[in-house]
Amino acid sequence: MSTNKQDPRAMRSKKMFKEALIALLKEKNDLQTLTVKKVADKAELNRATFYLHFVDLNDLLKELVKDIFAELEEKLKPLLLLESLNERNQLLSYLDYFYDHRVMFSILFKEDRFKRKMHKEIKSFIQMRRTTRQVLDDPERVSLDILASAMFGVIEWWMEEGTEYSSEYIVNQIELLFRR
């Protein structure tokens, strides 16, 4: 029986490179000035170790973005349940993730590919939620594209312009928006 278990040292090294990348993004607020050497130095590992795990900085960034979307998906899972107990708190938990990582998101939102993927993920979530809740095709229902764009727009604006607002404030605003 074969197990697909990763070497703990490799996992630790990858984690250190990801943390170094995040730290550098917070310091420099720019993807263009990053180099493998800077990331390796920040991680206190060497470049050879970097290249054991990643092809280049884009590969590291892709893996970091993949991790981000996996974590966001975990935050959204409870909102898909039919018997979702406290949707407000679950939405707050989702938005807290953005708030806690706001510097990184403000940088990532400068990248068109990231924004398109984020929009696609929000749209997919809304579709899954409608399917799970068996929302019928009501002509009065807001279009999936418009709803996803509104939600994405709120998050994008918040990360780029309004980070002084708490996640609690944003949840209140979203509730007001969708109640009308």
N, C-alpha and C positions, 0 to 999 in steps of 0.2 A: 504494500500500500504506500503510495507516494504522497507526501504532504508538500504543499507549496508554501512552506514557511520561510520568511525572509530572515536573513542573518541580523541579529539585534544590533551589531555594530554598523551594518549598512543602514538600517533604519535610523539609528542615532545620528549618523553622518548626514543623511538626507535631511533629517529634522534640523540639524544645526545649520545646514546651508539655507534652508527655507527661512529659519529665524534670522539668519544674517541678512538675507535679501530683504525681509520685512523691515529690519532695523535700518538698513541703508536707505530704503525707500522713505522711511520716516525722517531720516536725517537730511537726505538730499532732495526729496520730493521730486525725483526725476528718474525715469527708466533709462534715458539715453546716455547718462554719464556712468552707468554701472559697467563694471568689467568682471570677468571671472576672478581675476587677482583680488579685486576689492572685496568680493563676496567671500572668497576663500580666506583672506586675511581676517575679515570680520568674524568668520566662523572659527577662526584659529585652527584651520585645517589647510592642507596644501592643495595646489591646483590639480595635481595628479589624482588626489582623492575625489575632487570635484568631477573630473572626467571619467572616473570609474562609475559614477552614478548618473551623470547628465551629459548630453551631447554638447550643449552650449547654454548660455543664459536663457534663451527662449525656451529650451527644454525644461529648465528649472522653473521658469515662470508659468509654463503650461501646467506643470505638476502642482504648483502652488494654487493656480486658478482651479484646477480639478478638485483639490482639497477644499477650497472655499465653497464650491458648488455642492460638494458632498455634505459639508457642514450645514449649509443653508437648507438643503433638502431634508436633513434630519430635523431641523427646526420647523419645517413646514408639515412634516408627516402628521402630527397630531391634528392639524387643521383639515385633513382629508377624512378623518373619522366621522361617521354619521352621528355618533354620540359625543361629539367634541364638547367637553365640559365648559371650558372657559376660553372661548375664542379670542377674547381681548388679551388675556395673558399670554396666549400662544403667539399672537401677532406681535405683542410686545417683546417676547423672547426673540422672535425673528428679527425685529428691528434693532434690538439690543446688540445683536451680532454685528450689524452694520455700524452702529454707534461705537462699539468697542474697537472696531477696526477702521474707523472713519478716515484716518490718514491714508491707509493703504487703499481704501475704496476711492478716495478722492483722486488718487494717482491712476488707479485702474480705469476709472470712468473717463479718463482722457483718451483711452484706447478704443477705437471703434469696434474692433472684434470683441472686446470684453462687453461693451454696451449691447451689441447685437445678441451675444450669448445670454446676457442677463435678461434682456427683454424676452427672448425665446423661452427661457426657463420660467419666467413669471407667467407667460401666456400658457405654457404647458401645465403649470400648476393650477391655474384657473380652470382650464379645460378638465383636468383630472377631478378637481373639486366639483365641478358641475356634473360630471359623469357619476362620481361617487354618490352625490346627493340626488341623482336622477332628476336634475332640473330639466323640465320639459322645454321644448322650443317655443318659448313665449315671445311673441313679436314685441312686447313691451320691454323685454330684457335688454340690458346694455350689451352691445356687441363685444365679443371676446377681444378683438383687436383694440377697441377703445378702452376697455377696462384694463387690459394689460399695459397699454400705453400710459394710462393715467397713473397706475400703480408704479410703473417703472419711472415715470416722470417725477413723481413725488420723491422716490428714493434717490434718483440722480440729482435733483435739485438739492436735496438735503445734504448729500455727500459733498457736493461742489460748492454750495453757497450758504447752507443753513445749519452747519454743524453745531452752532451754538444752541440749537433746539434739542431738547431731550427726546428719547424714543417715546416717552409718555406723551409729550406734546404732539408728535407726529401721529401716534395712534389716535389721539383725540381728533386731529384734523382729518384723518382718513375716515373715521367713524362719521364725522359731520358730512364729509363729501359723499359717502355712500348711502347715507340716510336720506338724502334729498332726492 
